[in-house]
Amino acid sequence: MNNEIIQLACIAVIALGVLVQTILLIAICLGMRKGLSALKGEVDDLKSSAMPTVEKARVLIDEASGFLTRVGPKVESTVTDLSAIASNLRAQAAEVEIALGDILEKVDKQSSRIDTMFSGTLDAVDKASSFVTQTVGKPVRQLSGLVAGVKAAVESLRTNGHPMRNHGDPDDKDMFV
């Protein structure tokens, strides 16, 4: 009997496990069915809201392609014209650069010439001022010396009539007050 009871208990446990699995599978199936129906509703809502936008985008794309078809040749001709203008501008810029180079070379020569003339003029003015200084300065110094001598003579004549004043001790000549 022991063996049969153990077998019967094992069969009951297995049956119970199968029953629990069946219940779980049925619950999972019902949950999946409910989830799928909710997902289907969401997809339908998304379709109903997205489809008008997709249709509008399709119309816009069609209009844009028509516009590009009409404007394409005009854009190509404009690009060709701009390329021609750019090459003309490059050529004119090269000509202007050459002309500016010539002008700068002439300006450099003229400024060098003016610098030489100005330096020569300043040298001549410097020599003239030195000559005038020496020519006028020497007689002025001589006249100044002559006036100083006359002044000293007059002073000495003026003090000869009066007794010499004592200006202090002869030992105090190094002291200054």
C-alpha positions in Angstrom: 0.0 0.0 0.0 2.7 2.4 0.6 3.8 2.3 -3.0 0.3 2.9 -4.3 -0.2 5.9 -1.9 3.0 7.5 -3.0 2.0 7.0 -6.7 -1.4 8.3 -6.0 0.1 11.4 -4.2 2.5 12.0 -7.1 -0.3 11.7 -9.6 -2.4 14.2 -7.5 0.5 16.6 -7.3 1.2 16.3 -11.0 -2.6 16.8 -11.8 -2.7 19.8 -9.5 0.4 21.2 -11.2 -1.2 20.6 -14.7 -4.4 22.3 -13.4 -2.4 25.3 -12.1 -0.5 25.5 -15.4 -3.8 25.3 -17.4 -5.3 28.1 -15.3 -2.2 30.3 -15.7 -2.2 29.6 -19.5 -5.8 30.6 -19.7 -5.2 33.8 -17.7 -2.2 34.6 -19.9 -4.3 34.0 -23.0 -7.1 36.2 -21.7 -4.6 38.9 -20.8 -3.0 38.7 -24.3 -6.4 38.9 -26.0 -7.3 42.0 -23.9 -3.9 43.5 -24.7 -4.2 42.8 -28.4 -7.6 44.4 -28.6 -6.3 47.4 -26.7 -3.3 47.5 -29.1 -5.6 47.2 -32.1 -7.6 50.2 -30.8 -4.4 52.2 -30.4 -3.3 51.3 -33.9 -6.7 52.3 -35.3 -6.5 55.6 -33.5 -3.0 56.2 -34.8 -4.1 55.3 -38.3 -7.0 57.7 -38.1 -4.9 60.6 -36.8 -1.8 59.9 -39.0 -3.4 59.1 -42.3 -4.6 62.7 -42.9 -1.1 63.9 -42.2 0.4 61.4 -44.5 -2.0 62.4 -47.2 -1.1 66.1 -46.7 2.6 65.2 -46.9 2.0 63.3 -50.1 0.2 66.3 -51.6 3.0 68.6 -50.5 5.6 66.3 -52.0 3.8 66.2 -55.3 3.5 70.0 -55.3 7.2 70.4 -54.5 8.3 68.0 -57.2 6.2 70.0 -59.7 7.8 73.3 -58.5 11.3 71.8 -58.8 10.4 70.6 -62.3 9.4 74.2 -63.3 12.2 76.0 -61.5 15.1 73.6 -62.2 16.1 75.1 -65.7 15.9 78.6 -64.3 18.2 77.7 -61.4 20.7 76.1 -63.9 20.7 79.2 -66.1 21.2 81.4 -63.0 24.1 79.3 -61.8 25.7 79.6 -65.3 25.2 83.4 -65.3 26.7 83.6 -61.8 29.7 81.6 -62.9 30.3 83.9 -65.8 30.0 87.0 -63.6 32.5 85.4 -61.1 35.0 84.8 -63.9 34.6 88.3 -65.2 35.1 89.7 -61.7 38.3 87.6 -61.3 39.7 89.0 -64.6 38.8 92.6 -63.6 40.4 92.1 -60.1 43.6 90.9 -61.8 43.6 94.0 -64.0 43.0 96.3 -61.0 45.8 94.6 -59.1 48.2 95.2 -61.9 47.1 98.9 -62.1 47.5 99.3 -58.4 51.0 97.8 -58.5 52.0 100.3 -61.2 50.5 103.2 -59.1 52.3 102.0 -56.0 55.6 101.8 -57.8 55.2 105.4 -59.1 54.2 106.6 -55.6 57.2 104.9 -54.2 59.5 106.6 -56.7 57.9 110.0 -56.1 58.1 109.6 -52.3 61.7 108.7 -52.6 62.3 111.7 -54.8 60.4 114.0 -52.3 62.4 112.5 -49.4 65.7 113.3 -51.2 64.5 116.9 -52.0 63.3 117.4 -48.4 66.5 116.0 -46.9 68.6 118.3 -49.2 66.5 121.3 -48.1 66.8 120.5 -44.4 70.6 120.1 -44.9 70.8 123.5 -46.6 68.7 125.1 -43.8 70.9 123.5 -41.2 74.1 124.8 -42.9 72.5 128.3 -43.3 71.6 128.4 -39.6 75.1 127.3 -38.6 76.6 130.0 -40.8 74.2 132.7 -39.4 75.0 131.6 -35.9 78.7 131.8 -36.4 78.5 135.0 -38.4 76.2 136.8 -36.0 77.3 135.0 -32.8 81.0 135.9 -32.9 80.6 139.7 -33.2 77.8 139.5 -30.5 80.2 137.7 -28.1 83.0 140.2 -28.9 80.6 143.1 -28.3 79.4 141.4 -25.1 83.0 141.0 -23.9 83.7 144.7 -24.7 80.6 145.9 -22.8 81.6 143.7 -19.8 85.1 145.2 -19.9 83.7 148.8 -20.0 81.4 147.9 -17.2 84.2 146.5 -15.1 86.3 149.7 -15.8 83.5 152.0 -14.8 83.0 150.0 -11.6 86.6 150.0 -10.7 86.7 153.8 -11.3 83.7 154.3 -9.1 85.1 152.4 -6.2 88.6 154.0 -6.3 87.3 157.2 -4.8 85.9 155.5 -1.8 87.8 153.5 0.8 87.6 149.8 0.3 84.9 148.3 2.3 85.8 145.4 4.6 83.7 142.4 3.5 84.7 140.2 6.4 87.7 138.3 7.6 90.1 137.1 5.0 89.7 133.6 6.6 86.0 133.6 5.9 86.4 133.4 2.1 85.2 129.8 2.0 82.1 130.4 4.1 78.9 131.4 2.4 75.9 132.8 4.2 
